[in-house]
């Protein structure tokens, strides 16, 4: 790396060079699963500009989109254009087909630009919708779920996290008043979400916020004043994501206000090359690039944050992003390690009255748009969103949900008593066949209490042509109960001639029940209990293994213990 400084003879200048640095561009070196709306030989069916006026129900074949075919051709720098909406009765709409389907939990969006800085407030007029087989799946809800990232080449990536598979993405301007003229739409995409965010950021989140923040204020009359315009600063370093500190800019016009937050570096601190920043909410609107000139971010090193490391301010050095919860993210790329992050606001009348500060962060930078993409694997016949099991009384309630189904005949529910043992079918539930909107299912295992302390479950999904797919395994732990909810049996093992003493965690005065199950799941004894100790007679029980289960008044499982009886 080389830097050349050309000076003028008439100007005396002192130039200090401290160090050189470079950043690893993860999004050009790492490979992600993803697909674009770029097709080698696009057809007219691969894009559409048809739209409908929601008020008059008028259908517009072309909604004012110029060169829509360029958003699906095979050249990344080609683009369609949302032109002037004058004389167009319908909102500008561009629907594009992906080169191949995207799977569950992919980021859905577009790369756009307009030749200059994009005012983020106009995002309220944009909506992204995903489709599967021409059926609408999910929407970004008029900007409320949109995420925005500024790309190095003056373009912007706008997207939202989709939870269902899709094969088309659509961009629409829903507000004709706030709509952008000459918005260039380069292409749509569906890419796995890890390409856009760090899964393990370091945050300013602590169990005890004491000593983890500092505030500062400078006015035209006072330097390092005790700030009255920072409200509840400790809420930006507690462990609740929706808590926030507030800076009231109108209390200190002409001065500056700062909030400095410590990163929870129990396991890691901010590293050189990380992006350092703050998550905030700017009053009632969206923060835009013009307002970045009033924001300064600083990083500090050391346990007490006494060493200033780096400073960045203004749109030239700060990056601005919009998160899918309506919050904004202001950050910059660091070149040195750090432990604290500070935000400083220059309090001018153009700032919002109240700026909410949620947290500071350090995360691996995702620089640029991901270019090293691998085509997603062919979607499974059934996209499984979730599979869960919980104890309900003496049974296990299994629930699962699908995002979509194709030729799904039925599910076989299977159970095992150990992680290494073979699974046994215990039930069957009919599938939905073909469904693009997802489906919810449930199954109740009424014999679960008679099994081991841990029950293992899985689903065997069967297509109409007999092909099978196995789900992940879910473990339900019967013996994993709080110490206060443990059943003590004595003696255990016992003979059929010995009464067994039970010490129970009685938490209610009335209504609790002791159930005794045989090894094959049959109820052989049932006793109401209201005291902490109970004598279980065994004279009429055969030798063998039993399960003693304690239920509360509502029939909910509280504790289980195995009892072994032997012959005299």
C-alpha positions in Angstrom: 0.0 0.0 0.0 1.3 3.5 -0.9 0.1 7.0 -0.2 1.4 10.0 -2.2 1.2 13.5 -0.8 1.5 16.4 -3.2 2.2 19.7 -1.5 2.2 23.3 -2.7 5.3 25.4 -2.2 3.2 28.3 -1.0 1.5 26.3 1.7 3.2 25.1 4.9 1.7 21.7 5.8 2.5 19.1 8.5 1.3 15.7 7.5 1.4 12.7 10.0 1.0 9.1 8.8 0.2 6.7 11.7 -0.5 3.4 10.0 -2.1 1.7 6.9 -5.0 -0.6 7.2 -7.3 -2.8 5.0 -10.6 -4.7 5.5 -11.4 -8.2 4.6 -14.4 -8.2 2.3 -16.4 -11.1 3.6 -19.2 -10.7 1.1 -16.9 -11.3 -1.9 -14.8 -14.1 -0.4 -17.4 -16.2 1.6 -19.9 -18.3 -0.3 -23.6 -18.1 0.6 -26.7 -19.8 -0.7 -28.6 -17.4 -2.8 -30.1 -16.5 -6.1 -30.8 -13.4 -8.2 -33.4 -12.4 -10.7 -30.7 -12.6 -13.4 -31.6 -15.2 -16.1 -29.5 -16.1 -19.1 -32.4 -16.0 -21.5 -35.3 -14.2 -19.8 -38.9 -14.6 -21.1 -41.7 -12.2 -20.9 -43.2 -14.4 -18.1 -40.1 -13.7 -16.0 -41.3 -10.2 -15.2 -44.5 -8.2 -14.9 -45.4 -4.5 -14.4 -49.1 -5.1 -14.0 -50.6 -3.3 -11.0 -54.0 -2.5 -9.5 -55.4 0.7 -8.1 -56.7 -0.3 -4.6 -59.3 2.5 -4.7 -60.8 2.2 -8.2 -59.7 -1.5 -8.7 -58.5 -0.4 -12.1 -55.9 -2.7 -13.6 -52.8 -1.2 -15.2 -50.9 -3.4 -17.6 -47.8 -1.2 -17.3 -47.6 0.9 -14.1 -44.9 3.3 -15.3 -41.9 1.0 -15.1 -39.4 1.5 -17.9 -37.3 -1.3 -19.4 -38.5 -3.9 -16.9 -36.8 -6.7 -18.8 -33.4 -5.3 -17.7 -34.0 -6.3 -14.1 -34.1 -10.0 -15.1 -31.4 -10.1 -17.9 -28.0 -11.5 -17.2 -26.1 -8.1 -16.8 -25.7 -6.9 -13.2 -25.4 -3.2 -14.2 -28.6 -3.1 -16.2 -31.7 -1.8 -14.5 -35.4 -1.1 -14.8 -36.6 2.4 -13.9 -39.6 3.5 -11.9 -40.3 6.6 -14.0 -42.6 9.6 -13.4 -46.0 8.6 -12.1 -47.8 11.4 -13.9 -50.8 10.0 -15.7 -50.4 6.6 -14.2 -53.4 5.5 -12.1 -51.8 2.5 -10.4 -48.7 2.3 -8.1 -45.4 1.5 -9.9 -44.9 -2.3 -9.6 -42.2 -4.7 -10.8 -42.6 -8.4 -10.2 -39.5 -10.5 -11.1 -38.7 -14.2 -11.1 -35.7 -15.7 -9.4 -33.4 -17.9 -11.4 -34.3 -20.7 -8.9 -36.5 -20.9 -5.8 -35.2 -19.6 -2.5 -35.7 -21.5 0.7 -37.1 -20.8 4.2 -35.5 -18.0 6.2 -33.9 -16.2 3.3 -33.5 -12.4 2.9 -35.8 -11.1 0.1 -35.2 -7.8 -1.6 -33.8 -5.7 -4.4 -30.7 -3.7 -5.2 -31.8 -0.1 -6.2 -30.3 3.3 -6.7 -31.1 6.7 -8.1 -27.7 8.2 -8.9 -27.3 9.9 -5.6 -28.1 9.8 -1.9 -31.4 8.0 -1.2 -33.5 9.7 1.5 -34.5 6.9 3.8 -37.9 8.5 4.5 -39.1 7.5 1.0 -38.8 3.9 2.1 -42.2 4.3 3.6 -43.5 4.3 0.0 -41.9 1.0 -0.9 -43.2 -2.5 -0.3 -41.5 -5.9 -1.1 -43.7 -9.0 -1.5 -42.6 -12.6 -2.0 -44.5 -15.1 -4.2 -44.4 -18.9 -4.6 -46.2 -20.2 -7.7 -47.8 -16.8 -8.3 -49.3 -16.9 -4.8 -48.3 -14.0 -2.5 -46.4 -15.3 0.6 -45.1 -12.4 2.8 -44.8 -8.6 2.6 -42.6 -6.0 4.1 -45.7 -4.0 5.2 -45.0 -0.7 3.6 -41.5 -0.2 4.9 -42.1 -1.3 8.5 -40.0 -4.4 8.0 -37.5 -3.1 5.5 -33.8 -3.2 6.1 -31.5 -0.9 4.2 -27.8 -1.2 3.6 -25.7 1.3 1.6 -23.5 -0.4 -1.0 -20.0 0.9 -1.9 -21.0 1.7 -5.5 -23.7 4.1 -4.6 -26.5 1.5 -4.7 -28.7 0.4 -1.9 -29.8 -3.0 -0.8 -33.4 -3.0 0.5 -34.8 -6.2 1.9 -36.7 -8.0 4.7 -36.3 -11.4 6.4 -38.7 -13.8 4.8 -39.8 -17.0 6.7 -41.4 -18.9 3.8 -39.9 -20.1 0.5 -40.4 -18.0 -2.6 -39.6 -17.9 -6.3 -40.6 -14.3 -7.2 -40.0 -10.9 -5.6 -42.0 -7.8 -6.2 -41.2 -4.1 -5.5 -44.1 -1.6 -5.4 -44.4 2.1 -4.6 -47.5 2.4 -2.5 -47.6 6.1 -1.8 -47.7 8.3 -4.9 -46.9 11.4 -2.9 -43.6 10.1 -1.4 -42.7 8.0 -4.5 -39.3 8.3 -6.0 -38.9 9.5 -9.5 -36.3 7.6 -11.6 -35.6 4.9 -9.1 -33.3 2.4 -10.7 -34.1 -1.3 -9.9 -31.1 -3.5 -10.8 -32.3 -6.9 -9.7 -34.1 -8.8 -7.0 -32.6 -11.5 -4.8 -33.2 -14.3 -2.3 -30.1 -14.9 -0.2 -29.6 -16.6 3.2 -29.8 -14.2 6.1 -26.3 -14.7 7.4 -24.9 -12.9 4.4 -26.3 -9.6 5.8 -25.7 -9.8 9.5 -23.3 -11.0 12.2 -24.9 -13.8 14.2 -22.8 -13.1 17.3 -22.4 -9.3 17.7 -20.9 -7.9 20.9 -23.5 -5.7 22.6 -23.8 -3.2 25.4 -26.0 -5.6 27.4 -25.4 -6.4 31.1 -27.3 -7.9 34.0 -26.1 -4.9 36.1 -25.9 -1.6 34.2 -24.0 0.2 37.0 -20.7 1.7 35.8 -21.3 0.6 32.2 -22.2 4.1 30.8 -21.1 7.7 30.9 -22.9 10.9 29.8 -21.5 14.2 28.8 -22.8 17.6 27.7 -21.3 20.8 26.4 -23.3 24.0 26.0 -22.4 27.4 24.8 -21.9 28.4 28.4 -20.5 25.2 29.9 -18.0 22.5 29.1 -18.4 19.0 30.6 -21.6 19.9 32.3 -23.7 17.4 34.2 -26.2 16.5 31.4 -29.9 16.9 32.0 -30.8 16.0 28.5 -29.9 12.3 28.7 -32.8 10.4 30.2 -32.4 6.9 31.7 -28.9 6.2 30.3 -28.7 2.9 32.1 -31.5 1.4 30.0 -29.1 1.3 27.0 -26.8 -1.1 28.8 -29.4 -3.4 30.6 -30.2 -6.8 29.1 -33.6 -5.9 27.6 -33.5 -5.3 23.8 -36.5 -2.9 23.8 -35.3 -0.6 26.6 -33.6 2.6 25.6 -32.0 5.8 26.8 -33.3 9.2 25.5 -31.5 12.3 24.4 -33.6 15.4 24.4 -31.9 17.7 21.8 -34.1 20.7 22.4 -32.8 21.1 25.9 -29.3 22.0 24.7 -29.6 23.9 21.4 -26.2 25.0 20.2 -24.3 22.4 22.4 -23.5 18.7 22.2 -24.8 15.7 24.2 -23.0 12.4 24.4 -23.8 8.9 25.7 -20.9 6.4 26.0 -21.6 2.7 26.4 -19.4 -0.2 27.4 -19.5 -3.4 25.4 -20.0 -6.7 27.2 -16.6 -8.1 26.4 -16.8 -11.1 28.7 -16.1 -13.3 25.7 -14.9 -10.8 23.1 -14.4 -7.1 22.6 -14.6 -4.9 19.5 -11.9 -5.9 17.1 -10.1 -3.9 14.3 -12.2 -4.3 11.2 -15.4 -4.6 13.1 -18.2 -2.2 12.5 -18.8 -0.1 15.7 -22.1 1.7 16.1 -25.4 2.5 17.9 -29.0 1.3 17.4 -31.3 4.2 17.7 -34.7 5.6 16.9 -34.8 9.1 15.6 -37.9 10.8 16.9 -41.0 10.0 14.9 -39.3 9.7 11.6 -36.4 8.0 9.8 -32.9 9.3 10.1 -31.5 10.4 6.8 -28.1 11.0 5.4 -28.3 14.8 5.7 -28.7 14.5 9.5 -25.5 12.4 9.8 -23.5 15.7 9.9 -24.9 16.2 13.4 -23.7 12.7 14.6 -20.3 11.7 15.8 -19.3 8.2 16.8 -16.2 7.5 18.9 -14.5 4.3 20.2 -12.5 3.9 23.4 -10.2 1.2 24.8 -9.6 0.0 28.3 -11.9 -1.3 31.0 -12.8 2.2 32.0 -12.9 3.5 28.5 -10.4 6.3 29.2 -8.4 5.9 25.9 -9.9 7.5 22.8 -9.2 5.3 19.8 -11.1 6.6 16.8 -13.6 9.2 15.7 -16.0 9.3 12.7 -18.7 11.8 11.8 -20.8 12.9 8.9 -22.2 11.1 5.9 -18.7 10.6 4.4 -17.5 8.4 7.2 -20.6 7.1 8.9 -22.9 4.3 7.5 -26.6 4.5 8.0 -28.9 1.4 8.0 -32.5 0.8 8.6 -33.4 -2.3 10.6 -36.6 -4.3 10.1 -38.1 -3.2 13.4 -38.2 0.5 12.3 -35.0 1.4 14.2 -31.9 2.8 12.6 -28.3 1.8 12.8 -25.4 4.3 12.6 -21.9 2.8 12.4 -18.4 3.0 10.9 -15.6 0.6 10.1 -12.9 0.5 12.8 -9.2 0.1 12.3 -8.2 -0.6 16.0 -9.6 -2.7 18.9 -12.1 -1.0 21.2 -14.2 -1.6 24.3 -16.6 1.3 24.5 -18.7 3.2 21.9 -19.9 6.8 22.2 -22.5 8.7 20.3 -22.4 12.5 20.3 -25.2 14.7 19.0 -24.7 18.3 17.9 -28.0 19.7 19.2 -29.5 21.8 16.4 -33.1 22.6 15.7 -33.2 20.2 12.8 -32.7 17.2 15.1 -35.7 15.4 16.5 -36.7 16.4 20.0 -36.0 13.0 21.4 -33.6 10.4 20.1 -33.8 6.9 21.6 -30.6 5.0 22.0 -31.1 1.2 22.4 -27.6 -0.2 22.5 -24.0 0.0 21.2 -22.6 -2.9 19.2 -19.4 -4.3 17.5 -19.9 -6.8 14.7 -18.2 -8.4 11.8 -18.6 -6.1 8.8 -20.6 -7.3 5.8 -19.0 -5.0 3.2 -20.8 -4.8 -0.1 -23.3 -7.1 -1.6 -22.7 -10.9 -1.5 -21.3 -11.9 -4.9 -20.1 -15.5 -4.3 -23.5 -17.3 -4.4 -24.3 -20.9 -4.6 -27.7 -22.0 -6.0 -30.0 -23.1 -3.1 -30.7 -26.8 -2.9 -33.9 -27.9 -4.4 -36.7 -27.2 -1.8 -37.9 -30.2 0.2 -41.4 -31.4 -0.4 -42.2 -30.0 3.1 -40.6 -26.9 4.5 -40.7 -27.5 8.2 -40.8 -24.2 10.2 -40.9 -25.7 13.7 -41.2 -29.0 15.7 -41.7 -28.8 19.5 -42.7 -31.0 22.4 -43.9 -30.1 25.9 -45.3 -32.0 28.9 -49.0 -31.6 29.5 -50.2 -33.6 32.4 -49.0 -37.2 31.9 -48.8 -36.8 28.1 -46.5 -35.0 25.7 -48.0 -32.5 23.3 -46.2 -32.4 20.0 -46.7 -29.5 17.6 -45.2 -28.6 14.3 -45.7 -26.2 11.5 -44.9 -26.1 7.8 -44.2 -23.1 5.5 -45.2 -25.0 2.4 -46.0 -28.5 1.2 -45.8 -30.3 -2.1 -47.3 -33.7 -2.6 -47.3 -34.3 1.2 -49.3 -37.5 2.0 -48.9 -37.9 5.8 -46.6 -37.7 8.8 -45.6 -40.6 11.0 -44.8 -39.7 14.6 -41.9 -41.8 16.0 -40.6 -42.1 19.6 -37.4 -43.5 21.1 -36.5 -44.0 24.7 -32.8 -43.3 24.3 -30.8 -41.1 21.9 -29.2 -44.2 20.4 -32.1 -46.6 20.3 -34.3 -47.2 17.3 -37.5 -45.2 16.8 -41.0 -46.7 17.0 -44.1 -45.4 15.2 -46.7 -44.2 17.7 -49.1 -42.3 15.4 -50.0 -40.8 12.0 -51.3 -37.5 10.9 -52.6 -36.7 7.4 -50.7 -34.0 5.4 -52.2 -31.1 3.5 -51.1 -32.4 0.1 -50.1 -29.1 -1.8 -50.1 -25.9 0.3 -48.2 -22.7 -0.2 -49.5 -21.0 2.9 -48.3 -23.4 5.5 -50.1 -25.6 8.0 -50.1 -26.3 11.7 -50.2 -29.8 13.2 -50.4 -31.5 16.6 -50.2 -34.9 18.2 -50.7 -36.0 21.8 -48.6 -38.9 23.1 -50.7 -40.1 26.0 -48.3 -42.9 26.9 -45.3 -40.7 27.4 -45.3 -40.9 31.2 -44.7 -44.6 31.0 -41.4 -44.2 29.1 -37.9 -43.2 30.2 -37.1 -40.0 31.9 -36.4 -38.6 28.5 -38.5 -39.2 25.4 -37.2 -38.6 21.9 -39.5 -37.8 19.0 -39.1 -37.3 15.2 -41.4 -36.9 12.2 -41.2 -39.2 9.2 -42.8 -37.2 6.3 -44.1 -39.3 3.4 -44.8 -38.0 -0.1 -47.7 -39.4 -2.2 -45.0 -41.3 -4.2 -43.6 -42.9 -1.1 -40.5 -40.8 -0.7 -39.6 -40.1 3.0 -37.9 -37.2 4.8 -36.9 -37.3 8.5 -37.2 -34.2 10.8 -34.8 -33.2 13.5 -35.2 -35.0 16.8 -36.9 -33.3 19.7 -36.2 -34.4 23.3 -38.7 -34.1 26.1 -37.2 -34.5 29.5 -39.5 -35.8 32.2 -36.8 -35.9 34.9 -35.6 -32.3 34.4 -37.6 -30.6 37.1 -36.6 -28.0 39.7 -35.2 -29.3 43.0 -38.3 -28.1 44.8 -40.4 -30.3 42.4 -38.6 -33.6 43.1 -40.3 -36.7 44.4 -38.3 -38.6 47.0 -39.2 -42.4 47.4 -37.9 -44.6 50.2 -37.1 -47.4 50.0 -36.5 -47.6 46.3 -36.2 -50.4 45.2 -38.8 -51.9 47.6 -40.5 -55.3 47.9 -44.2 -55.8 47.3 -44.6 -56.2 51.1 -43.0 -52.8 52.0 -45.0 -49.6 52.0 -43.1 -46.8 50.2 -42.7 -43.3 51.8 -43.1 -40.4 49.3 -41.8 -36.9 50.1 -43.7 -34.6 47.7 -43.2 -30.9 46.6 -46.8 -29.9 47.6 -47.3 -26.4 46.3 -51.1 -26.2 46.7 -53.3 -26.9 49.6 -55.8 -29.0 47.6 -56.1 -30.7 44.2 -52.7 -32.4 43.7 -52.8 -36.0 42.7 -50.2 -38.9 42.7 -50.6 -41.2 39.8 -48.9 -44.6 39.6 -48.3 -46.0 36.1 -47.3 -49.5 35.2 -44.5 -50.1 32.7 -47.0 -50.4 29.8 -48.6 -47.0 30.7 -51.7 -48.2 32.5 -52.9 -46.2 35.6 -52.8 -48.7 38.6 -53.2 -46.2 41.5 -54.4 -42.7 42.0 -54.3 -40.8 45.3 -55.2 -37.1 46.1 -52.6 -35.5 48.3 -52.4 -32.3 50.3 -49.4 -32.8 52.6 -45.7 -33.1 51.9 -45.4 -36.8 52.9 -47.5 -39.7 51.8 -47.4 -43.5 52.2 -47.9 -45.6 49.1 -49.2 -49.1 49.8 -47.7 -51.8 47.6 -49.3 -55.0 48.8 -51.6 -55.3 45.8 -49.0 -54.3 43.2 -47.0 -56.9 41.3 -43.2 -56.8 41.0 -42.0 -54.6 38.2 -41.2 -51.0 37.2 -43.6 -48.2 37.9 -43.7 -44.5 37.3 -44.9 -42.2 40.1 -46.2 -38.9 38.7 -47.3 -35.8 40.6 -49.9 -33.6 39.0 -51.2 -30.2 40.1 -54.9 -29.2 40.4 -55.0 -28.3 36.7 -53.6 -31.7 35.7 -50.2 -30.3 34.8 -47.1 -32.4 35.3 -45.0 -31.4 38.3 -42.6 -34.3 38.9 -41.9 -37.9 38.0 -39.9 -40.7 39.7 -39.4 -44.3 38.9 -40.2 -47.0 41.5 -38.9 -50.6 41.3 -40.8 -53.3 43.2 -39.4 -56.8 43.7 -41.0 -60.0 45.0 -40.7 -60.9 48.7 
